[in-house]
Structure formats: C-alpha cells, structure tokens
Amino acid sequence: MTAADPRPLTGEPVSLDLLNTRWMQDGELVDLFAGAFGLTRVEGLALWLGSAGLDGRFRADAATLVHLLTARESLARAVADPADASARSLVDAVLEHGRIRATLTAEGPGERAEFADPAWGPAWTAARDYLGLLGAAPDRIRKCASETCVLRFYDTSRNGTRRWCSMAVCGNRAKASRHYARTRER
C-alpha cells in the first residue's frame, strides 16, 4: 500500500513541486524528505517521485535523495532571488549532470534526457523544468501571499492574478481573517 502524500499542494510543475516538499504545518516547517509522517527519508523520496510522475524513470535511493536535496536548495535560492549569481551557479552545477539528446521519432523531432549518473536524473529534471518556467513566463512563478506559507506555485490563471497556493487553505484563512476583522470593527 502506498502512503498518501501529506503535502498541502501537489501537481505544480516539477521544479516547484520539489520546493513544495517543505511546508508549514501547525506553525512548524516540515519536510517530506526528513523522515516524518511514518516514512523514512527514502520512502518520502519514493512518494515524491510517484507524485511527480518520475517513479518509472528513476530509483528512490540514498544517492538520488542527496542529489535531489542539492537541487532543492539551489532552486529555492534561485526562486527566492533570481538576481543572485551564486544561486544561478548552483542551478548550473545541477544542470551539468545531464543533457538533452536530439532524436527523431515516428512523430517527428524529439528529445531525450541523458545522465552519466542516473541518480542525478530527478534533480536535473527539476532544474531543467525551472529553466522552462523561466523561459515561458518567469513572472508567473509565485510565492503564496500568506505570510505564514512557504509554498510556491506557477500561476496558470487566465489573467495571472492567483495569490494563494490554495483557496481552500490559505485563501480561505485570509478571507476568514478579513471577515473577522470587519465584524469586530462593528
């Protein structure tokens, strides 16, 4: 039986989904890869690989986890401050572990990722995904507007005005807080 993913936000692009393996719960920062929720660190990795659709391509083992944690830290720094040259260098260092090979498929031109060490695969995939988000619409990479939330999302709303990681969680809390403040003023 596979454990349920305890994270409050899943389904974001793989780079942001990796960042969202750390979140706030009851005022404490929790980490899917820290051996919590009755999972070992590697079981947390296996859960994330499955959630991200990478479990068929990559193994959940200690080496993969170490590389993925390296990628998570470099991406966290790059997303927090895109102008930070050292953060960009850290992302580049992760990207050094893989490359894209052009292919010709029955459907036409294609691409295939290659890794000298497959344990770098998920880390490289997340870093490469981040480059794709930057190329498409970097202003749509957002942090939840809640001051107590650390989650990131890619705003795919038509008008680009999404503010919350989840309306059901942080958005609802903000609405309830505003309502309480208004009723208290009366």
PALUMLO-225606 format. One record per residue (C-alpha): x, y, z; residue in three letters; residue number from 1. Coordinates in steps of 0.05 Angstrom, whole numbers, always signed. Layout:
N
+--------+--------+--------+--------+-----+
|      u |      v |      w | residu | num |
+--------+--------+--------+--------+-----+
|      X |      Y |      Z |    Ala | NUM |
...
+--------+--------+--------+--------+-----+
END
This chain:
186
+--------+--------+--------+--------+-----+
|      u |      v |      w | residu | num |
+--------+--------+--------+--------+-----+
|     +0 |     +0 |     +0 |    Met |   1 |
|    +27 |    +69 |    -19 |    Thr |   2 |
|    +25 |   +123 |    +33 |    Ala |   3 |
|    -18 |   +184 |    +18 |    Ala |   4 |
|    +21 |   +247 |     +1 |    Asp |   5 |
|    +15 |   +292 |    +62 |    Pro |   6 |
|    +33 |   +356 |    +26 |    Arg |   7 |
|    -20 |   +411 |    +22 |    Pro |   8 |
|     -2 |   +429 |    -50 |    Leu |   9 |
|    +16 |   +380 |   -105 |    Thr |  10 |
|    +12 |   +380 |   -180 |    Gly |  11 |
|    +55 |   +441 |   -193 |    Glu |  12 |
|   +110 |   +438 |   -246 |    Pro |  13 |
|   +164 |   +390 |   -222 |    Val |  14 |
|   +213 |   +445 |   -201 |    Ser |  15 |
|   +162 |   +480 |   -156 |    Leu |  16 |
|   +133 |   +413 |   -133 |    Asp |  17 |
|   +203 |   +397 |   -108 |    Leu |  18 |
|   +205 |   +463 |    -69 |    Leu |  19 |
|   +137 |   +445 |    -40 |    Asn |  20 |
|   +166 |   +384 |     -6 |    Thr |  21 |
|   +176 |   +433 |    +52 |    Arg |  22 |
|   +115 |   +467 |    +81 |    Trp |  23 |
|    +86 |   +498 |   +144 |    Met |  24 |
|    +42 |   +454 |   +188 |    Gln |  25 |
|    +16 |   +478 |   +255 |    Asp |  26 |
|    +68 |   +534 |   +255 |    Gly |  27 |
|   +126 |   +487 |   +242 |    Glu |  28 |
|   +167 |   +475 |   +178 |    Leu |  29 |
|   +160 |   +402 |   +157 |    Val |  30 |
|   +198 |   +365 |   +104 |    Asp |  31 |
|   +174 |   +305 |    +64 |    Leu |  32 |
|   +247 |   +281 |    +59 |    Phe |  33 |
|   +262 |   +288 |   +133 |    Ala |  34 |
|   +235 |   +221 |   +156 |    Gly |  35 |
|   +168 |   +246 |   +181 |    Ala |  36 |
|    +96 |   +221 |   +172 |    Phe |  37 |
|   +117 |   +150 |   +187 |    Gly |  38 |
|   +162 |   +150 |   +125 |    Leu |  39 |
|   +236 |   +140 |   +121 |    Thr |  40 |
|   +274 |   +193 |    +81 |    Arg |  41 |
|   +278 |   +147 |    +20 |    Val |  42 |
|   +204 |   +129 |    +26 |    Glu |  43 |
|   +189 |   +204 |    +25 |    Gly |  44 |
|   +231 |   +208 |    -39 |    Leu |  45 |
|   +193 |   +149 |    -69 |    Ala |  46 |
|   +127 |   +183 |    -52 |    Leu |  47 |
|   +151 |   +248 |    -85 |    Trp |  48 |
|   +177 |   +212 |   -147 |    Leu |  49 |
|   +109 |   +178 |   -155 |    Gly |  50 |
|    +72 |   +244 |   -145 |    Ser |  51 |
|   +116 |   +279 |   -196 |    Ala |  52 |
|   +109 |   +222 |   -247 |    Gly |  53 |
|   +183 |   +205 |   -244 |    Leu |  54 |
|   +179 |   +138 |   -208 |    Asp |  55 |
|   +181 |    +98 |   -273 |    Gly |  56 |
|   +245 |   +132 |   -295 |    Arg |  57 |
|   +286 |   +140 |   -231 |    Phe |  58 |
|   +302 |   +100 |   -169 |    Arg |  59 |
|   +287 |   +122 |    -98 |    Ala |  60 |
|   +353 |   +112 |    -63 |    Asp |  61 |
|   +401 |   +150 |    -18 |    Ala |  62 |
|   +444 |   +177 |    -75 |    Ala |  63 |
|   +384 |   +204 |   -112 |    Thr |  64 |
|   +359 |   +236 |    -48 |    Leu |  65 |
|   +425 |   +272 |    -36 |    Val |  66 |
|   +426 |   +300 |   -107 |    His |  67 |
|   +353 |   +320 |   -103 |    Leu |  68 |
|   +365 |   +357 |    -37 |    Leu |  69 |
|   +422 |   +394 |    -72 |    Thr |  70 |
|   +375 |   +414 |   -128 |    Ala |  71 |
|   +321 |   +435 |    -79 |    Arg |  72 |
|   +368 |   +482 |    -43 |    Glu |  73 |
|   +395 |   +512 |   -107 |    Ser |  74 |
|   +325 |   +521 |   -136 |    Leu |  75 |
|   +300 |   +552 |    -70 |    Ala |  76 |
|   +355 |   +603 |    -73 |    Arg |  77 |
|   +345 |   +618 |   -147 |    Ala |  78 |
|   +269 |   +626 |   -140 |    Val |  79 |
|   +277 |   +670 |    -77 |    Ala |  80 |
|   +326 |   +716 |   -112 |    Asp |  81 |
|   +332 |   +709 |   -188 |    Pro |  82 |
|   +387 |   +762 |   -188 |    Ala |  83 |
|   +432 |   +721 |   -142 |    Asp |  84 |
|   +491 |   +699 |   -186 |    Ala |  85 |
|   +514 |   +646 |   -135 |    Ser |  86 |
|   +444 |   +615 |   -136 |    Ala |  87 |
|   +446 |   +612 |   -212 |    Arg |  88 |
|   +514 |   +579 |   -208 |    Ser |  89 |
|   +485 |   +526 |   -161 |    Leu |  90 |
|   +429 |   +511 |   -210 |    Val |  91 |
|   +480 |   +508 |   -267 |    Asp |  92 |
|   +521 |   +458 |   -226 |    Ala |  93 |
|   +460 |   +412 |   -222 |    Val |  94 |
|   +447 |   +420 |   -296 |    Leu |  95 |
|   +519 |   +397 |   -310 |    Glu |  96 |
|   +497 |   +326 |   -292 |    His |  97 |
|   +452 |   +316 |   -352 |    Gly |  98 |
|   +440 |   +336 |   -424 |    Arg |  99 |
|   +388 |   +334 |   -478 |    Ile | 100 |
|   +399 |   +290 |   -538 |    Arg | 101 |
|   +360 |   +306 |   -601 |    Ala | 102 |
|   +324 |   +246 |   -630 |    Thr | 103 |
|   +280 |   +230 |   -689 |    Leu | 104 |
|   +217 |   +192 |   -671 |    Thr | 105 |
|   +159 |   +166 |   -712 |    Ala | 106 |
|   +122 |   +230 |   -692 |    Glu | 107 |
|   +180 |   +274 |   -714 |    Gly | 108 |
|   +235 |   +311 |   -677 |    Pro | 109 |
|   +243 |   +294 |   -604 |    Gly | 110 |
|   +289 |   +299 |   -545 |    Glu | 111 |
|   +315 |   +250 |   -493 |    Arg | 112 |
|   +350 |   +268 |   -428 |    Ala | 113 |
|   +416 |   +232 |   -414 |    Glu | 114 |
|   +454 |   +226 |   -349 |    Phe | 115 |
|   +524 |   +199 |   -335 |    Ala | 116 |
|   +497 |   +181 |   -266 |    Asp | 117 |
|   +421 |   +166 |   -265 |    Pro | 118 |
|   +418 |   +185 |   -191 |    Ala | 119 |
|   +422 |   +258 |   -216 |    Trp | 120 |
|   +361 |   +248 |   -261 |    Gly | 121 |
|   +306 |   +276 |   -216 |    Pro | 122 |
|   +350 |   +334 |   -193 |    Ala | 123 |
|   +368 |   +351 |   -265 |    Trp | 124 |
|   +296 |   +344 |   -287 |    Thr | 125 |
|   +273 |   +394 |   -234 |    Ala | 126 |
|   +328 |   +444 |   -252 |    Ala | 127 |
|   +312 |   +437 |   -327 |    Arg | 128 |
|   +238 |   +447 |   -312 |    Asp | 129 |
|   +255 |   +512 |   -276 |    Tyr | 130 |
|   +291 |   +537 |   -339 |    Leu | 131 |
|   +227 |   +521 |   -378 |    Gly | 132 |
|   +185 |   +562 |   -329 |    Leu | 133 |
|   +234 |   +620 |   -334 |    Leu | 134 |
|   +231 |   +616 |   -410 |    Gly | 135 |
|   +155 |   +615 |   -412 |    Ala | 136 |
|   +134 |   +666 |   -360 |    Ala | 137 |
|   +180 |   +680 |   -301 |    Pro | 138 |
|   +131 |   +729 |   -271 |    Asp | 139 |
|    +82 |   +672 |   -261 |    Arg | 140 |
|   +127 |   +636 |   -211 |    Ile | 141 |
|    +97 |   +659 |   -146 |    Arg | 142 |
|   +101 |   +651 |    -70 |    Lys | 143 |
|    +35 |   +643 |    -34 |    Cys | 144 |
|    +10 |   +711 |     -9 |    Ala | 145 |
|     +0 |   +684 |    +61 |    Ser | 146 |
|    +55 |   +709 |   +107 |    Glu | 147 |
|    +57 |   +642 |   +143 |    Thr | 148 |
|    +61 |   +599 |    +80 |    Cys | 149 |
|   +125 |   +579 |    +44 |    Val | 150 |
|    +94 |   +544 |    -16 |    Leu | 151 |
|   +107 |   +564 |    -89 |    Arg | 152 |
|    +62 |   +557 |   -149 |    Phe | 153 |
|    +60 |   +572 |   -223 |    Tyr | 154 |
|     +2 |   +618 |   -238 |    Asp | 155 |
|    -36 |   +589 |   -297 |    Thr | 156 |
|    -98 |   +632 |   -286 |    Ser | 157 |
|   -121 |   +668 |   -349 |    Arg | 158 |
|   -110 |   +738 |   -321 |    Asn | 159 |
|    -49 |   +720 |   -278 |    Gly | 160 |
|    -77 |   +743 |   -212 |    Thr | 161 |
|    -73 |   +679 |   -169 |    Arg | 162 |
|    -48 |   +698 |   -100 |    Arg | 163 |
|    -55 |   +635 |    -58 |    Trp | 164 |
|    -25 |   +566 |    -60 |    Cys | 165 |
|    -95 |   +542 |    -48 |    Ser | 166 |
|   -161 |   +580 |    -40 |    Met | 167 |
|   -185 |   +523 |     +5 |    Ala | 168 |
|   -128 |   +533 |    +54 |    Val | 169 |
|    -90 |   +599 |    +53 |    Cys | 170 |
|   -142 |   +638 |    +13 |    Gly | 171 |
|   -198 |   +616 |    +59 |    Asn | 172 |
|   -157 |   +635 |   +120 |    Arg | 173 |
|   -145 |   +705 |    +92 |    Ala | 174 |
|   -219 |   +714 |    +75 |    Lys | 175 |
|   -239 |   +690 |   +145 |    Ala | 176 |
|   -189 |   +736 |   +177 |    Ser | 177 |
|   -214 |   +796 |   +138 |    Arg | 178 |
|   -286 |   +778 |   +155 |    His | 179 |
|   -269 |   +772 |   +229 |    Tyr | 180 |
|   -233 |   +840 |   +228 |    Ala | 181 |
|   -294 |   +873 |   +194 |    Arg | 182 |
|   -344 |   +843 |   +243 |    Thr | 183 |
|   -301 |   +862 |   +302 |    Arg | 184 |
|   -298 |   +935 |   +279 |    Glu | 185 |
|   -374 |   +939 |   +281 |    Arg | 186 |
+--------+--------+--------+--------+-----+
END
